[in-house]
Amino acid sequence: MAITQSQSMHPASVNNVAVGRYLDDSPAAEFTITTGFKPRYVQVVNVGATGLAKLEWWEGMADGTALLTITNGTMSISTDGIEILSYGFTVEVNTDVNITNEQLSWIAMG
């Protein structure tokens, strides 16, 4: 039996957490959130009229991908996900999450 484990930690003095909301009444398009740090985890949730949908990205996942979970519990890896930047992240156009006139809530941790 082999166990492989990977963990990286920042010094105790560094606590990068940002939360926010995003709403756009224009046609759905990718958008960038500036956090001031490079996130190691991002979650974007849409609890709108079309039901719950959420994207999650963890450090180590391919850039531009995310775990997509929708209302019925179905989970899949989306290639229209979250792109990590040195100063924040971009949410790509995902038709389950990034919807015109629907409130998104997000959290990013560095």
Protein Blocks (a to p, Z undefined) as FASTA:
>chain_A
ZZddddddddfklccddddddddfbdcddddddehiacfbdcdddddfnopcdddddehi
aehiacdddfkopacddfblcdddfkbccddddfklmcghiacdddddZZ
